[in-house]
Amino acid sequence: MSQHYATIDWKLTSPDFLKGRYSREHTWAFDGGLSVPASPSPHVVPVPWSNPANVDPEEAFVASIASCHMLTWLFLASRAGFEVQSYRDEAVGVMTKNENGVPWVSAVTLNPVIVYVGRQPDAAENARLHHLAHEQCYIANSVKTVITVAGVEATH
């Protein structure tokens, strides 16, 4: 078993906390030394109490799903003998309300654009690799969000 750490750090910067008039900007720090400026989405908390330039939890959630899928897919593609030059995914997460009216990221669509060196998988092999990547992705196995890969049969 492995453990993974993140430190979330926020400090009050205004006198109006009890009135809800305070910045929600904060920092995510990771064990490798990287710090990332974070904020709620301006779709959830309006500016100036959020900062659209910072990473928000919803974006990070979508990125973690896309990143895990890509890393697993790259491993599987290499084992299947496909040499990959680049992989780019402009993933999109959709928030809806659940049965209790609480917003959640209910769906993520992955949109990978992959450039190969030499031999490329046919449509069936491509679908198989993405299906296996989805089944083996740690993050996909940790969430109830519906995850699909554009142009490939539904994977979740």
C-alpha positions in Angstrom: 0.0 0.0 0.0 1.2 3.5 -0.7 0.1 6.8 0.8 -0.2 10.1 -1.1 0.0 13.5 0.5 -1.2 17.0 -0.2 -1.1 20.0 2.0 -3.8 22.6 1.6 -3.0 26.0 3.1 -5.4 29.0 3.4 -5.2 32.2 5.5 -7.6 34.9 6.2 -6.7 38.1 4.3 -9.8 40.3 5.0 -11.8 41.3 8.0 -15.2 40.2 6.7 -15.0 36.4 7.2 -18.3 36.2 9.1 -20.1 38.1 6.3 -18.7 35.6 3.7 -16.6 38.3 2.1 -13.2 36.7 2.1 -10.8 35.3 -0.5 -10.9 31.5 -1.0 -7.5 31.5 -2.7 -5.2 28.9 -1.2 -2.2 26.7 -2.0 -1.8 23.1 -2.7 1.6 21.7 -1.8 2.9 18.3 -2.7 5.6 16.0 -1.4 7.9 16.7 -4.3 8.0 20.4 -3.5 5.6 21.7 -6.0 3.1 24.4 -4.8 0.1 25.2 -6.9 -2.1 28.3 -6.4 -5.7 27.1 -6.0 -9.1 28.7 -5.7 -12.8 27.7 -6.0 -14.2 27.9 -9.5 -15.6 31.4 -10.4 -18.7 29.3 -11.5 -19.1 28.4 -7.8 -17.7 31.4 -5.9 -17.7 34.8 -7.8 -14.7 37.0 -8.2 -13.2 38.7 -6.1 -13.6 35.8 -3.7 -12.2 33.4 -6.2 -9.3 33.7 -8.7 -10.0 32.2 -12.2 -6.2 32.1 -12.8 -5.8 29.5 -10.1 -6.5 25.8 -10.4 -9.9 24.9 -9.0 -10.9 21.5 -7.5 -13.2 20.6 -10.4 -10.4 21.2 -12.9 -7.9 19.3 -10.8 -10.4 16.4 -10.6 -10.8 16.3 -14.4 -7.0 16.6 -14.8 -6.4 13.7 -12.4 -8.8 11.4 -14.3 -7.2 12.4 -17.7 -3.7 12.1 -16.4 -4.2 8.7 -14.8 -5.9 7.4 -18.0 -3.1 8.7 -20.2 -0.4 7.2 -18.0 -2.1 3.8 -17.9 -2.8 4.0 -21.6 0.8 4.8 -22.5 2.0 1.8 -20.5 -0.4 -0.5 -22.2 0.4 1.0 -25.7 4.1 0.4 -25.1 3.5 -3.2 -24.1 1.3 -3.7 -27.2 4.2 -2.5 -29.4 2.8 0.9 -30.4 5.4 3.7 -30.2 3.8 7.0 -29.2 5.3 10.4 -30.0 2.7 12.5 -28.3 -0.6 12.4 -26.4 -2.7 15.4 -25.8 -6.1 15.3 -24.1 -8.5 18.3 -23.7 -10.7 16.6 -21.2 -14.1 18.1 -20.2 -15.9 17.6 -17.0 -19.6 18.3 -16.6 -21.3 19.2 -13.3 -24.9 18.3 -12.7 -27.0 18.0 -9.6 -27.4 14.6 -7.9 -30.7 13.2 -6.6 -30.3 15.4 -3.5 -29.7 18.6 -5.5 -26.0 18.7 -4.7 -23.7 19.6 -7.6 -21.1 17.0 -8.6 -18.8 16.2 -11.5 -21.1 13.5 -13.1 -19.3 13.0 -16.3 -15.8 13.4 -17.8 -15.1 13.0 -21.5 -11.5 12.4 -22.5 -10.5 13.6 -26.0 -7.1 12.2 -26.6 -5.2 13.1 -29.7 -2.3 10.6 -30.2 0.5 10.8 -32.6 2.3 7.5 -33.3 5.7 6.6 -34.7 5.1 3.9 -37.3 2.4 1.3 -36.7 -1.0 2.6 -35.4 -3.7 0.5 -33.7 -6.9 -0.1 -35.7 -10.2 1.0 -34.2 -10.8 -2.2 -32.3 -7.3 -2.3 -30.8 -7.6 1.4 -29.9 -10.9 0.8 -28.2 -9.4 -2.2 -26.4 -6.4 -0.2 -25.1 -8.6 2.6 -23.8 -11.0 0.1 -22.2 -8.1 -1.6 -20.4 -6.6 1.8 -19.4 -9.9 2.7 -17.9 -10.2 -0.6 -16.0 -6.7 -0.3 -14.6 -6.6 3.5 -13.9 -6.4 4.1 -10.1 -8.4 7.3 -10.2 -11.2 5.8 -12.5 -11.5 3.0 -10.0 -11.9 5.5 -7.2 -14.8 7.6 -8.5 -18.4 7.2 -9.5 -18.1 9.8 -12.3 -19.0 8.4 -15.8 -15.8 8.5 -17.9 -15.9 8.2 -21.6 -13.3 8.5 -24.4 -14.5 10.5 -27.4 -14.6 8.3 -30.5 -14.4 5.1 -28.5 -17.2 2.9 -27.0 -18.2 4.0 -23.5 -15.7 2.9 -21.0 -17.6 3.4 -17.7 
